Amino acid sequence: MKTLLETSTMGSLPNSEIVREILGQAVAWGLSYEPDGEDGPKILPWRKSERWKLNLIDDRWLLSIGNVPQIRFCSQEALAFIARRR
């Protein structure tokens, strides 16, 4: 896993300003960030016991719990979700 600063210098952050804002806020709140991979960028909890993750797919954030897809969030909903998890 990389920090937001490490990934931004590598140029792997998505281009959307709102996506960069969400990823930056997630890192600021102590959540983990994985850069683009097979499933796109991911936001992960800092506690290993929590089993959720948010994947950016196109313009929506897919919440998966225990690797089971649950709901697709718009950017504002994803930001509200991670705000409650910090």
N, CA and C of each residue as an Amber inpcrd file, in Angstrom:
protein
   258
   0.8310000  -1.1750000   0.0000000   0.0000000   0.0000000   0.0000000
   0.8720000   1.2330000   0.0000000   0.3810000   2.2600000  -0.6420000
   1.1550000   3.4770000  -0.7750000   0.3940000   4.6380000  -0.1600000
   1.1470000   5.6710000   0.1650000   0.5090000   6.8860000   0.6350000
   0.0390000   7.6710000  -0.5730000  -0.8310000   8.6360000  -0.3220000
  -1.3240000   9.4660000  -1.4110000  -0.1810000  10.2260000  -2.0630000
   0.7820000  10.7020000  -1.2860000   1.9080000  11.4400000  -1.8360000
   2.7480000  10.5570000  -2.7540000   3.0100000   9.3320000  -2.3490000
   3.8040000   8.4200000  -3.1800000   3.1090000   8.1410000  -4.5010000
   1.8130000   7.9310000  -4.4770000   1.1050000   7.5990000  -5.7070000
   0.9500000   8.8190000  -6.5940000   0.8020000  10.0110000  -6.0000000
   0.6360000  11.1960000  -6.8340000   1.9130000  11.5020000  -7.5970000
   3.0720000  11.1930000  -7.0260000   4.3210000  11.4270000  -7.7370000
   4.5200000  10.3910000  -8.8330000   3.8270000   9.2760000  -8.7290000
   3.9180000   8.2410000  -9.7570000   2.9050000   8.4840000 -10.8680000
   2.0000000   9.4170000 -10.6700000   1.0100000   9.7260000 -11.6910000
  -0.1030000   8.7240000 -11.7870000  -0.3660000   7.9410000 -10.7450000
  -1.3780000   6.8940000 -10.8550000  -2.7260000   7.2830000 -10.2470000
  -2.8670000   8.5240000  -9.7910000  -4.1570000   8.9590000  -9.2630000
  -5.1270000   9.2300000 -10.4050000  -6.3890000   8.9290000 -10.1920000
  -7.3740000   9.2560000 -11.2200000  -7.4170000  10.7590000 -11.4590000
  -7.8400000  11.1620000 -12.6460000  -7.7910000  12.5640000 -13.0440000
  -8.8810000  13.4230000 -12.4330000  -9.9730000  12.8640000 -12.0330000
 -11.0890000  13.6370000 -11.5210000 -10.7270000  14.3510000 -10.2150000
 -11.0480000  15.6230000 -10.1340000 -10.7620000  16.4150000  -8.9400000
 -11.4980000  15.8630000  -7.7180000 -12.7430000  15.4800000  -7.8750000
 -13.5200000  14.9600000  -6.7440000 -12.9440000  13.6300000  -6.2720000
 -12.4590000  12.8050000  -7.1840000 -11.8530000  11.5280000  -6.8040000
 -10.5710000  11.7860000  -6.0240000  -9.7470000  12.7170000  -6.4900000
  -8.5250000  13.0700000  -5.7590000  -8.8610000  13.6160000  -4.3700000
  -9.9300000  14.4000000  -4.2880000 -10.3530000  14.9400000  -2.9950000
 -10.7690000  13.8230000  -2.0360000 -11.5340000  12.8720000  -2.5130000
 -11.9870000  11.7550000  -1.6790000 -10.8030000  10.9060000  -1.2300000
  -9.9100000  10.5890000  -2.1510000  -8.7370000   9.7900000  -1.7900000
  -7.8550000  10.5390000  -0.7980000  -7.6770000  11.8300000  -1.0060000
  -6.8830000  12.6350000  -0.0810000  -7.5040000  12.7000000   1.2960000
  -8.8210000  12.8500000   1.3560000  -9.5070000  12.8980000   2.6450000
  -9.4360000  11.5490000   3.3430000  -9.5720000  10.4800000   2.6040000
  -9.4810000   9.1390000   3.1880000  -8.1160000   8.9220000   3.8290000
  -7.0630000   9.3090000   3.1340000  -5.7110000   9.1580000   3.6720000
  -5.5250000  10.0630000   4.8830000  -6.0500000  11.2860000   4.8180000
  -5.9460000  12.2150000   5.9470000  -6.6460000  11.6620000   7.1880000
  -7.6980000  10.8970000   6.9910000  -8.4360000  10.3060000   8.1120000
  -7.8270000   8.9770000   8.5500000  -6.7380000   8.5700000   7.9490000
  -6.0430000   7.3680000   8.3880000  -6.4170000   6.0920000   7.6560000
  -7.2150000   6.1980000   6.6130000  -7.5700000   5.0210000   5.8380000
  -6.4570000   4.7210000   4.8380000  -6.4270000   3.5150000   4.3220000
  -5.4060000   3.1020000   3.3680000  -5.8870000   3.3260000   1.9470000
  -4.9420000   3.4890000   1.0550000  -5.2390000   3.6810000  -0.3600000
  -4.3610000   2.7500000  -1.1700000  -4.9770000   2.0290000  -2.0860000
  -4.2320000   1.2220000  -3.0500000  -4.4460000   1.8420000  -4.4110000
  -3.3610000   2.0840000  -5.1400000  -3.5000000   2.7140000  -6.4550000
  -4.1830000   1.7950000  -7.4500000  -4.3440000   2.3190000  -8.6380000
  -4.9980000   1.5520000  -9.7050000  -4.4490000   0.1510000  -9.7980000
  -5.3590000  -0.7720000  -9.8500000  -5.0130000  -2.1710000 -10.0330000
  -6.0190000  -2.7600000 -10.9950000  -6.2420000  -4.0220000 -10.8580000
  -7.2370000  -4.6850000 -11.6870000  -8.6210000  -4.0700000 -11.5050000
  -8.9530000  -3.7490000 -10.2380000 -10.2820000  -3.2340000  -9.9140000
 -10.3310000  -1.7220000  -9.7710000  -9.2900000  -0.9980000 -10.1350000
  -9.2480000   0.4490000  -9.9440000  -8.7500000   0.7810000  -8.5540000
  -8.6790000   2.0750000  -8.2200000  -8.1820000   2.4490000  -6.8890000
  -9.1250000   1.9660000  -5.7940000  -8.5430000   1.6930000  -4.6180000
  -9.3280000   1.1830000  -3.4870000  -9.0530000   2.0220000  -2.2500000
 -10.0800000   2.1910000  -1.4370000  -9.9460000   2.7490000  -0.0990000
 -10.2420000   1.6140000   0.8630000  -9.3330000   1.4240000   1.8230000
  -9.4370000   0.3110000   2.7690000  -9.4020000   0.8360000   4.1960000
 -10.0250000   0.1140000   5.1200000  -9.9930000   0.5470000   6.5260000
  -8.5940000   0.3970000   7.1100000  -8.3170000   1.1510000   8.1540000
  -7.0110000   1.0100000   8.8060000  -6.9900000  -0.1630000   9.7600000
  -8.1590000  -0.5690000  10.2700000  -8.2440000  -1.7570000  11.1340000
  -8.3900000  -2.9960000  10.2600000  -7.5030000  -3.9480000  10.4440000
  -7.5570000  -5.1810000   9.6460000  -8.8070000  -6.0080000   9.9400000
  -9.4270000  -5.8000000  11.1180000 -10.6220000  -6.5690000  11.4680000
 -11.8510000  -6.1110000  10.6850000 -11.8110000  -4.9010000  10.1410000
 -12.9200000  -4.4230000   9.3070000 -12.7290000  -4.9760000   7.9070000
 -13.8000000  -5.4720000   7.3170000 -13.6700000  -6.2080000   6.0570000
 -14.2720000  -5.4780000   4.8640000 -14.4560000  -4.1740000   4.9650000
 -15.0380000  -3.4350000   3.8560000 -13.9390000  -2.8240000   2.9780000
 -14.3260000  -2.4690000   1.7640000 -13.4530000  -1.7180000   0.8760000
 -14.3180000  -0.9680000  -0.1220000 -13.7920000   0.1400000  -0.6050000
 -14.4460000   0.9240000  -1.6440000 -13.5700000   0.8670000  -2.8870000
 -14.1340000   0.4490000  -3.9990000 -13.4310000   0.4140000  -5.2810000
 -14.0540000   1.4530000  -6.1950000 -13.2200000   2.2460000  -6.8440000
 -13.7210000   3.1810000  -7.8420000 -13.8900000   2.4390000  -9.1530000
 -15.1290000   2.3860000  -9.6320000 -15.4410000   1.7400000 -10.9040000
 -16.2070000   2.7630000 -11.7330000 -15.5870000   3.1920000 -12.8160000
 -16.1000000   4.2820000 -13.6400000 -16.2410000   5.5300000 -12.7670000
 -17.4560000   6.0050000 -12.5360000 -17.6370000   7.2100000 -11.7290000
 -18.3320000   6.9110000 -10.3990000 -18.4250000   5.6380000 -10.0190000
 -19.1020000   5.2380000  -8.7790000 -18.1500000   4.4510000  -7.8950000
 -18.4250000   4.4970000  -6.5990000 -17.6350000   3.7570000  -5.6050000
 -18.4280000   2.5310000  -5.1790000 -17.8710000   1.3460000  -5.4000000
 -18.5270000   0.0930000  -5.0350000 -18.0800000  -0.3120000  -3.6390000
 -19.0270000  -0.3990000  -2.7140000 -18.7450000  -0.8750000  -1.3620000
 -18.8850000  -2.3860000  -1.3460000 -17.8180000  -3.0400000  -0.9180000
 -17.8440000  -4.4970000  -0.7400000 -17.5220000  -4.7960000   0.7130000
 -18.2450000  -5.7320000   1.2730000 -17.9980000  -6.1730000   2.6390000
 -17.7290000  -7.6670000   2.5720000 -16.5470000  -8.0470000   3.0370000
 -16.1540000  -9.4560000   2.9390000 -16.1220000  -9.9420000   1.5110000
 -15.6840000  -9.0980000   0.5880000 -15.6050000  -9.3910000  -0.8470000
 -16.9610000  -9.6350000  -1.4970000 -18.0380000  -9.1970000  -0.8480000
 -19.3740000  -9.2990000  -1.4310000 -19.8490000  -7.8880000  -1.7670000
 -20.0540000  -7.5800000  -3.0510000 -20.5180000  -6.2400000  -3.4270000
 -21.8560000  -5.9220000  -2.7680000 -21.9660000  -4.6780000  -2.2360000
 -23.1700000  -4.2960000  -1.5110000 -23.9400000  -3.1680000  -2.2000000
 -23.2600000  -2.0600000  -2.4810000 -23.9410000  -0.8760000  -3.0120000
 -22.9450000  -0.0110000  -3.7630000 -23.4430000   0.7330000  -4.7310000
 -22.6140000   1.7070000  -5.4500000 -22.9630000   3.0970000  -4.9450000
 -21.9150000   3.8320000  -4.5430000 -22.0790000   5.1810000  -4.0230000
 -21.6530000   6.2130000  -5.0590000 -22.3350000   7.3640000  -5.0600000
 -21.7830000   8.5080000  -5.7740000 -20.6560000   9.0680000  -4.8940000
 -19.9180000  10.0240000  -5.3760000 -18.7650000  10.5340000  -4.6370000
 -19.1350000  11.1180000  -3.2800000 -20.2260000  11.8740000  -3.1990000
 -20.6380000  12.4590000  -1.9190000 -21.0260000  11.3830000  -0.9140000
 -21.6820000  10.3350000  -1.3640000 -22.0580000   9.2330000  -0.4780000
 -20.8260000   8.4670000  -0.0060000 -19.8500000   8.2850000  -0.8860000
 -18.6120000   7.6050000  -0.5020000 -17.8680000   8.4140000   0.5460000
 -17.8370000   9.7340000   0.3830000 -17.1850000  10.5970000   1.3580000
 -17.8980000  10.5300000   2.7110000 -19.2170000  10.5060000   2.7050000
 -19.9790000  10.3700000   3.9520000 -19.7040000   9.0210000   4.6080000
 -19.6070000   7.9650000   3.8160000 -19.3190000   6.6390000   4.3550000
 -17.9640000   6.6120000   5.0480000 -16.9280000   7.1120000   4.3750000
 -15.5980000   7.0530000   4.9920000 -15.4940000   8.0040000   6.1860000
 -16.2650000   9.0790000   6.1850000 -16.2520000  10.0020000   7.3360000
 -16.7470000   9.2900000   8.5820000 -17.6860000   8.3870000   8.4270000
 -18.2120000   7.6290000   9.5860000 -17.2810000   6.4990000  10.0180000
 -16.3370000   6.1340000   9.1810000 -15.4450000   5.0240000   9.4900000
 -14.1110000   5.4610000  10.0570000 -13.8840000   6.7400000  10.1830000
 -12.5710000   7.1870000  10.6930000 -12.4460000   7.0800000  12.1700000
